Amino acid sequence: MESVSLNTQMSAQEKAKLQMTVDTYNKSLAVNGRTTSQSLGKDDFLKLLITQMQNQDPTDPMDNTEFIAQMAEFSTLEQMTNMNANFEQLNTMLTSNNAMGTIGRTVEIDLGDTTTSGVVQAVTYGNHPQVKVGNMYYDLNKIAAVYGE
């Protein structure tokens, strides 16, 4: 009878892979209801500014010009955020109008390995509008061609 030995030691490669898996999982968890992010938003910027002001040296307070410059940066960040939201709304409206323009027209829809065509009977609105051809809805970006009426 041959004895079988069980190796209970992990190799360095196995340990590194396990550690990477654990780190990835831990980073994905929410901490106190917050998830990790790689970018700072306007709320984060304002919190940093307030913390900086609260913890400044009372005998050598922050220079007024530095404070004004930081407030200007905050204002610029807020305006850029607002512009981005407005551009997203404009994009949604333009995309929805583009979808509306296909109603009653024959379209060719690219399904990857095959195509289908038919007359658009209805459209949906929103960030990702869809067109109804036959009894199916397809994403607007799947339309490969639009033909005249």
mmCIF file of the C-alpha atoms, coordinates in Angstrom:
data_MODEL
# 
_entry.id   MODEL 
# 
loop_
_atom_site.group_PDB 
_atom_site.id 
_atom_site.type_symbol 
_atom_site.label_atom_id 
_atom_site.label_alt_id 
_atom_site.label_comp_id 
_atom_site.label_asym_id 
_atom_site.label_entity_id 
_atom_site.label_seq_id 
_atom_site.pdbx_PDB_ins_code 
_atom_site.Cartn_x 
_atom_site.Cartn_y 
_atom_site.Cartn_z 
_atom_site.occupancy 
_atom_site.B_iso_or_equiv 
_atom_site.pdbx_formal_charge 
_atom_site.auth_seq_id 
_atom_site.auth_comp_id 
_atom_site.auth_asym_id 
_atom_site.auth_atom_id 
_atom_site.pdbx_PDB_model_num 
ATOM 1   C CA . MET A 1 1   ? 0.000   0.000  0.000   1.00 0.00 ? 1   MET A CA 1 
ATOM 2   C CA . GLU A 1 2   ? 1.354   3.377  -1.033  1.00 0.00 ? 2   GLU A CA 1 
ATOM 3   C CA . SER A 1 3   ? 1.003   6.347  1.284   1.00 0.00 ? 3   SER A CA 1 
ATOM 4   C CA . VAL A 1 4   ? -0.227  9.646  -0.064  1.00 0.00 ? 4   VAL A CA 1 
ATOM 5   C CA . SER A 1 5   ? 1.114   12.838 1.429   1.00 0.00 ? 5   SER A CA 1 
ATOM 6   C CA . LEU A 1 6   ? -0.982  15.952 1.544   1.00 0.00 ? 6   LEU A CA 1 
ATOM 7   C CA . ASN A 1 7   ? 0.805   19.240 0.939   1.00 0.00 ? 7   ASN A CA 1 
ATOM 8   C CA . THR A 1 8   ? -0.718  21.874 3.207   1.00 0.00 ? 8   THR A CA 1 
ATOM 9   C CA . GLN A 1 9   ? 1.838   24.582 2.408   1.00 0.00 ? 9   GLN A CA 1 
ATOM 10  C CA . MET A 1 10  ? 1.023   27.315 -0.103  1.00 0.00 ? 10  MET A CA 1 
ATOM 11  C CA . SER A 1 11  ? 3.599   28.357 -2.642  1.00 0.00 ? 11  SER A CA 1 
ATOM 12  C CA . ALA A 1 12  ? 4.653   31.998 -2.871  1.00 0.00 ? 12  ALA A CA 1 
ATOM 13  C CA . GLN A 1 13  ? 2.653   32.326 -6.096  1.00 0.00 ? 13  GLN A CA 1 
ATOM 14  C CA . GLU A 1 14  ? -0.483  30.905 -4.462  1.00 0.00 ? 14  GLU A CA 1 
ATOM 15  C CA . LYS A 1 15  ? -0.061  33.250 -1.470  1.00 0.00 ? 15  LYS A CA 1 
ATOM 16  C CA . ALA A 1 16  ? 0.318   36.279 -3.754  1.00 0.00 ? 16  ALA A CA 1 
ATOM 17  C CA . LYS A 1 17  ? -2.756  35.300 -5.761  1.00 0.00 ? 17  LYS A CA 1 
ATOM 18  C CA . LEU A 1 18  ? -4.792  34.798 -2.592  1.00 0.00 ? 18  LEU A CA 1 
ATOM 19  C CA . GLN A 1 19  ? -3.632  38.135 -1.159  1.00 0.00 ? 19  GLN A CA 1 
ATOM 20  C CA . MET A 1 20  ? -4.558  39.931 -4.391  1.00 0.00 ? 20  MET A CA 1 
ATOM 21  C CA . THR A 1 21  ? -8.017  38.330 -4.355  1.00 0.00 ? 21  THR A CA 1 
ATOM 22  C CA . VAL A 1 22  ? -8.556  39.336 -0.722  1.00 0.00 ? 22  VAL A CA 1 
ATOM 23  C CA . ASP A 1 23  ? -7.357  42.916 -1.375  1.00 0.00 ? 23  ASP A CA 1 
ATOM 24  C CA . THR A 1 24  ? -9.655  43.257 -4.391  1.00 0.00 ? 24  THR A CA 1 
ATOM 25  C CA . TYR A 1 25  ? -12.616 41.997 -2.387  1.00 0.00 ? 25  TYR A CA 1 
ATOM 26  C CA . ASN A 1 26  ? -11.860 44.256 0.585   1.00 0.00 ? 26  ASN A CA 1 
ATOM 27  C CA . LYS A 1 27  ? -11.582 47.317 -1.641  1.00 0.00 ? 27  LYS A CA 1 
ATOM 28  C CA . SER A 1 28  ? -14.994 46.552 -3.119  1.00 0.00 ? 28  SER A CA 1 
ATOM 29  C CA . LEU A 1 29  ? -16.713 46.580 0.274   1.00 0.00 ? 29  LEU A CA 1 
ATOM 30  C CA . ALA A 1 30  ? -18.528 49.661 1.475   1.00 0.00 ? 30  ALA A CA 1 
ATOM 31  C CA . VAL A 1 31  ? -17.123 51.307 4.594   1.00 0.00 ? 31  VAL A CA 1 
ATOM 32  C CA . ASN A 1 32  ? -19.706 53.139 6.706   1.00 0.00 ? 32  ASN A CA 1 
ATOM 33  C CA . GLY A 1 33  ? -22.023 53.213 3.702   1.00 0.00 ? 33  GLY A CA 1 
ATOM 34  C CA . ARG A 1 34  ? -19.357 54.687 1.419   1.00 0.00 ? 34  ARG A CA 1 
ATOM 35  C CA . THR A 1 35  ? -17.640 52.914 -1.425  1.00 0.00 ? 35  THR A CA 1 
ATOM 36  C CA . THR A 1 36  ? -14.094 53.632 -2.534  1.00 0.00 ? 36  THR A CA 1 
ATOM 37  C CA . SER A 1 37  ? -13.583 56.054 -5.376  1.00 0.00 ? 37  SER A CA 1 
ATOM 38  C CA . GLN A 1 38  ? -10.570 57.078 -7.399  1.00 0.00 ? 38  GLN A CA 1 
ATOM 39  C CA . SER A 1 39  ? -11.716 60.679 -7.880  1.00 0.00 ? 39  SER A CA 1 
ATOM 40  C CA . LEU A 1 40  ? -12.656 63.582 -5.667  1.00 0.00 ? 40  LEU A CA 1 
ATOM 41  C CA . GLY A 1 41  ? -15.953 65.370 -6.079  1.00 0.00 ? 41  GLY A CA 1 
ATOM 42  C CA . LYS A 1 42  ? -17.065 68.826 -5.045  1.00 0.00 ? 42  LYS A CA 1 
ATOM 43  C CA . ASP A 1 43  ? -18.216 67.562 -1.629  1.00 0.00 ? 43  ASP A CA 1 
ATOM 44  C CA . ASP A 1 44  ? -14.770 66.077 -0.976  1.00 0.00 ? 44  ASP A CA 1 
ATOM 45  C CA . PHE A 1 45  ? -13.093 69.335 -2.015  1.00 0.00 ? 45  PHE A CA 1 
ATOM 46  C CA . LEU A 1 46  ? -15.316 71.353 0.326   1.00 0.00 ? 46  LEU A CA 1 
ATOM 47  C CA . LYS A 1 47  ? -14.652 68.947 3.225   1.00 0.00 ? 47  LYS A CA 1 
ATOM 48  C CA . LEU A 1 48  ? -10.896 69.282 2.667   1.00 0.00 ? 48  LEU A CA 1 
ATOM 49  C CA . LEU A 1 49  ? -11.140 73.073 2.616   1.00 0.00 ? 49  LEU A CA 1 
ATOM 50  C CA . ILE A 1 50  ? -13.207 73.167 5.826   1.00 0.00 ? 50  ILE A CA 1 
ATOM 51  C CA . THR A 1 51  ? -10.824 70.747 7.557   1.00 0.00 ? 51  THR A CA 1 
ATOM 52  C CA . GLN A 1 52  ? -7.866  72.857 6.442   1.00 0.00 ? 52  GLN A CA 1 
ATOM 53  C CA . MET A 1 53  ? -9.489  75.991 7.882   1.00 0.00 ? 53  MET A CA 1 
ATOM 54  C CA . GLN A 1 54  ? -10.406 74.268 11.163  1.00 0.00 ? 54  GLN A CA 1 
ATOM 55  C CA . ASN A 1 55  ? -6.892  72.947 11.680  1.00 0.00 ? 55  ASN A CA 1 
ATOM 56  C CA . GLN A 1 56  ? -4.886  75.997 10.656  1.00 0.00 ? 56  GLN A CA 1 
ATOM 57  C CA . ASP A 1 57  ? -2.370  77.564 12.993  1.00 0.00 ? 57  ASP A CA 1 
ATOM 58  C CA . PRO A 1 58  ? -4.153  80.447 14.800  1.00 0.00 ? 58  PRO A CA 1 
ATOM 59  C CA . THR A 1 59  ? -0.886  82.400 15.007  1.00 0.00 ? 59  THR A CA 1 
ATOM 60  C CA . ASP A 1 60  ? -0.319  82.053 11.261  1.00 0.00 ? 60  ASP A CA 1 
ATOM 61  C CA . PRO A 1 61  ? -3.739  81.802 9.567   1.00 0.00 ? 61  PRO A CA 1 
ATOM 62  C CA . MET A 1 62  ? -4.277  80.965 5.925   1.00 0.00 ? 62  MET A CA 1 
ATOM 63  C CA . ASP A 1 63  ? -3.451  83.788 3.530   1.00 0.00 ? 63  ASP A CA 1 
ATOM 64  C CA . ASN A 1 64  ? -6.570  85.518 2.107   1.00 0.00 ? 64  ASN A CA 1 
ATOM 65  C CA . THR A 1 65  ? -5.354  85.149 -1.471  1.00 0.00 ? 65  THR A CA 1 
ATOM 66  C CA . GLU A 1 66  ? -4.805  81.411 -0.959  1.00 0.00 ? 66  GLU A CA 1 
ATOM 67  C CA . PHE A 1 67  ? -8.299  81.045 0.516   1.00 0.00 ? 67  PHE A CA 1 
ATOM 68  C CA . ILE A 1 68  ? -9.854  83.002 -2.385  1.00 0.00 ? 68  ILE A CA 1 
ATOM 69  C CA . ALA A 1 69  ? -7.930  80.885 -4.901  1.00 0.00 ? 69  ALA A CA 1 
ATOM 70  C CA . GLN A 1 70  ? -9.233  77.693 -3.296  1.00 0.00 ? 70  GLN A CA 1 
ATOM 71  C CA . MET A 1 71  ? -12.804 79.019 -3.272  1.00 0.00 ? 71  MET A CA 1 
ATOM 72  C CA . ALA A 1 72  ? -12.418 79.912 -6.965  1.00 0.00 ? 72  ALA A CA 1 
ATOM 73  C CA . GLU A 1 73  ? -11.258 76.358 -7.658  1.00 0.00 ? 73  GLU A CA 1 
ATOM 74  C CA . PHE A 1 74  ? -14.279 75.037 -5.793  1.00 0.00 ? 74  PHE A CA 1 
ATOM 75  C CA . SER A 1 75  ? -16.601 77.319 -7.764  1.00 0.00 ? 75  SER A CA 1 
ATOM 76  C CA . THR A 1 76  ? -15.009 76.184 -11.045 1.00 0.00 ? 76  THR A CA 1 
ATOM 77  C CA . LEU A 1 77  ? -15.395 72.538 -10.044 1.00 0.00 ? 77  LEU A CA 1 
ATOM 78  C CA . GLU A 1 78  ? -19.064 73.084 -9.189  1.00 0.00 ? 78  GLU A CA 1 
ATOM 79  C CA . GLN A 1 79  ? -19.749 74.837 -12.512 1.00 0.00 ? 79  GLN A CA 1 
ATOM 80  C CA . MET A 1 80  ? -18.020 72.039 -14.437 1.00 0.00 ? 80  MET A CA 1 
ATOM 81  C CA . THR A 1 81  ? -20.173 69.483 -12.604 1.00 0.00 ? 81  THR A CA 1 
ATOM 82  C CA . ASN A 1 82  ? -23.313 71.437 -13.498 1.00 0.00 ? 82  ASN A CA 1 
ATOM 83  C CA . MET A 1 83  ? -22.220 71.730 -17.137 1.00 0.00 ? 83  MET A CA 1 
ATOM 84  C CA . ASN A 1 84  ? -21.590 67.995 -17.280 1.00 0.00 ? 84  ASN A CA 1 
ATOM 85  C CA . ALA A 1 85  ? -25.117 67.305 -15.986 1.00 0.00 ? 85  ALA A CA 1 
ATOM 86  C CA . ASN A 1 86  ? -26.562 69.687 -18.579 1.00 0.00 ? 86  ASN A CA 1 
ATOM 87  C CA . PHE A 1 87  ? -24.569 68.036 -21.374 1.00 0.00 ? 87  PHE A CA 1 
ATOM 88  C CA . GLU A 1 88  ? -25.906 64.644 -20.271 1.00 0.00 ? 88  GLU A CA 1 
ATOM 89  C CA . GLN A 1 89  ? -29.483 65.986 -20.456 1.00 0.00 ? 89  GLN A CA 1 
ATOM 90  C CA . LEU A 1 90  ? -28.800 67.467 -23.899 1.00 0.00 ? 90  LEU A CA 1 
ATOM 91  C CA . ASN A 1 91  ? -27.318 64.173 -25.084 1.00 0.00 ? 91  ASN A CA 1 
ATOM 92  C CA . THR A 1 92  ? -30.399 62.303 -23.832 1.00 0.00 ? 92  THR A CA 1 
ATOM 93  C CA . MET A 1 93  ? -32.718 64.695 -25.665 1.00 0.00 ? 93  MET A CA 1 
ATOM 94  C CA . LEU A 1 94  ? -30.729 64.512 -28.915 1.00 0.00 ? 94  LEU A CA 1 
ATOM 95  C CA . THR A 1 95  ? -30.542 60.725 -28.776 1.00 0.00 ? 95  THR A CA 1 
ATOM 96  C CA . SER A 1 96  ? -34.281 60.482 -28.098 1.00 0.00 ? 96  SER A CA 1 
ATOM 97  C CA . ASN A 1 97  ? -35.002 62.837 -31.009 1.00 0.00 ? 97  ASN A CA 1 
ATOM 98  C CA . ASN A 1 98  ? -32.753 60.723 -33.188 1.00 0.00 ? 98  ASN A CA 1 
ATOM 99  C CA . ALA A 1 99  ? -34.814 57.670 -32.220 1.00 0.00 ? 99  ALA A CA 1 
ATOM 100 C CA . MET A 1 100 ? -38.073 59.529 -32.965 1.00 0.00 ? 100 MET A CA 1 
ATOM 101 C CA . GLY A 1 101 ? -36.801 60.263 -36.456 1.00 0.00 ? 101 GLY A CA 1 
ATOM 102 C CA . THR A 1 102 ? -36.809 56.547 -37.247 1.00 0.00 ? 102 THR A CA 1 
ATOM 103 C CA . ILE A 1 103 ? -40.554 56.000 -36.600 1.00 0.00 ? 103 ILE A CA 1 
ATOM 104 C CA . GLY A 1 104 ? -42.214 54.683 -39.747 1.00 0.00 ? 104 GLY A CA 1 
ATOM 105 C CA . ARG A 1 105 ? -38.888 54.129 -41.502 1.00 0.00 ? 105 ARG A CA 1 
ATOM 106 C CA . THR A 1 106 ? -37.262 50.857 -42.453 1.00 0.00 ? 106 THR A CA 1 
ATOM 107 C CA . VAL A 1 107 ? -34.119 50.118 -40.469 1.00 0.00 ? 107 VAL A CA 1 
ATOM 108 C CA . GLU A 1 108 ? -31.446 47.467 -40.580 1.00 0.00 ? 108 GLU A CA 1 
ATOM 109 C CA . ILE A 1 109 ? -30.381 46.235 -37.149 1.00 0.00 ? 109 ILE A CA 1 
ATOM 110 C CA . ASP A 1 110 ? -26.969 44.701 -36.533 1.00 0.00 ? 110 ASP A CA 1 
ATOM 111 C CA . LEU A 1 111 ? -27.263 41.785 -34.103 1.00 0.00 ? 111 LEU A CA 1 
ATOM 112 C CA . GLY A 1 112 ? -23.603 40.846 -34.207 1.00 0.00 ? 112 GLY A CA 1 
ATOM 113 C CA . ASP A 1 113 ? -23.543 37.619 -36.173 1.00 0.00 ? 113 ASP A CA 1 
ATOM 114 C CA . THR A 1 114 ? -26.698 38.455 -38.156 1.00 0.00 ? 114 THR A CA 1 
ATOM 115 C CA . THR A 1 115 ? -28.892 41.387 -39.141 1.00 0.00 ? 115 THR A CA 1 
ATOM 116 C CA . THR A 1 116 ? -32.618 41.979 -39.214 1.00 0.00 ? 116 THR A CA 1 
ATOM 117 C CA . SER A 1 117 ? -34.694 44.707 -40.764 1.00 0.00 ? 117 SER A CA 1 
ATOM 118 C CA . GLY A 1 118 ? -38.181 46.113 -40.485 1.00 0.00 ? 118 GLY A CA 1 
ATOM 119 C CA . VAL A 1 119 ? -40.262 49.218 -39.973 1.00 0.00 ? 119 VAL A CA 1 
ATOM 120 C CA . VAL A 1 120 ? -39.880 51.065 -36.664 1.00 0.00 ? 120 VAL A CA 1 
ATOM 121 C CA . GLN A 1 121 ? -43.270 51.086 -34.948 1.00 0.00 ? 121 GLN A CA 1 
ATOM 122 C CA . ALA A 1 122 ? -42.379 52.816 -31.665 1.00 0.00 ? 122 ALA A CA 1 
ATOM 123 C CA . VAL A 1 123 ? -39.452 54.216 -29.661 1.00 0.00 ? 123 VAL A CA 1 
ATOM 124 C CA . THR A 1 124 ? -38.606 54.579 -25.982 1.00 0.00 ? 124 THR A CA 1 
ATOM 125 C CA . TYR A 1 125 ? -37.035 57.663 -24.363 1.00 0.00 ? 125 TYR A CA 1 
ATOM 126 C CA . GLY A 1 126 ? -34.176 57.977 -21.915 1.00 0.00 ? 126 GLY A CA 1 
ATOM 127 C CA . ASN A 1 127 ? -30.411 57.587 -21.843 1.00 0.00 ? 127 ASN A CA 1 
ATOM 128 C CA . HIS A 1 128 ? -30.571 54.425 -23.956 1.00 0.00 ? 128 HIS A CA 1 
ATOM 129 C CA . PRO A 1 129 ? -33.570 54.703 -26.293 1.00 0.00 ? 129 PRO A CA 1 
ATOM 130 C CA . GLN A 1 130 ? -34.838 51.631 -28.061 1.00 0.00 ? 130 GLN A CA 1 
ATOM 131 C CA . VAL A 1 131 ? -36.764 51.104 -31.285 1.00 0.00 ? 131 VAL A CA 1 
ATOM 132 C CA . LYS A 1 132 ? -39.559 48.585 -31.714 1.00 0.00 ? 132 LYS A CA 1 
ATOM 133 C CA . VAL A 1 133 ? -39.292 46.543 -34.909 1.00 0.00 ? 133 VAL A CA 1 
ATOM 134 C CA . GLY A 1 134 ? -41.811 43.719 -35.171 1.00 0.00 ? 134 GLY A CA 1 
ATOM 135 C CA . ASN A 1 135 ? -42.424 42.555 -31.627 1.00 0.00 ? 135 ASN A CA 1 
ATOM 136 C CA . MET A 1 136 ? -38.890 43.241 -30.365 1.00 0.00 ? 136 MET A CA 1 
ATOM 137 C CA . TYR A 1 137 ? -37.155 46.288 -28.920 1.00 0.00 ? 137 TYR A CA 1 
ATOM 138 C CA . TYR A 1 138 ? -33.576 46.993 -30.012 1.00 0.00 ? 138 TYR A CA 1 
ATOM 139 C CA . ASP A 1 139 ? -31.065 49.554 -28.743 1.00 0.00 ? 139 ASP A CA 1 
ATOM 140 C CA . LEU A 1 140 ? -30.809 52.579 -31.005 1.00 0.00 ? 140 LEU A CA 1 
ATOM 141 C CA . ASN A 1 141 ? -27.064 52.050 -31.377 1.00 0.00 ? 141 ASN A CA 1 
ATOM 142 C CA . LYS A 1 142 ? -27.734 48.658 -33.026 1.00 0.00 ? 142 LYS A CA 1 
ATOM 143 C CA . ILE A 1 143 ? -29.215 50.392 -36.095 1.00 0.00 ? 143 ILE A CA 1 
ATOM 144 C CA . ALA A 1 144 ? -26.784 49.931 -38.973 1.00 0.00 ? 144 ALA A CA 1 
ATOM 145 C CA . ALA A 1 145 ? -28.869 51.724 -41.639 1.00 0.00 ? 145 ALA A CA 1 
ATOM 146 C CA . VAL A 1 146 ? -32.053 53.763 -42.015 1.00 0.00 ? 146 VAL A CA 1 
ATOM 147 C CA . TYR A 1 147 ? -33.904 53.687 -45.325 1.00 0.00 ? 147 TYR A CA 1 
ATOM 148 C CA . GLY A 1 148 ? -36.299 56.255 -46.800 1.00 0.00 ? 148 GLY A CA 1 
ATOM 149 C CA . GLU A 1 149 ? -40.042 55.889 -46.412 1.00 0.00 ? 149 GLU A CA 1 
# 
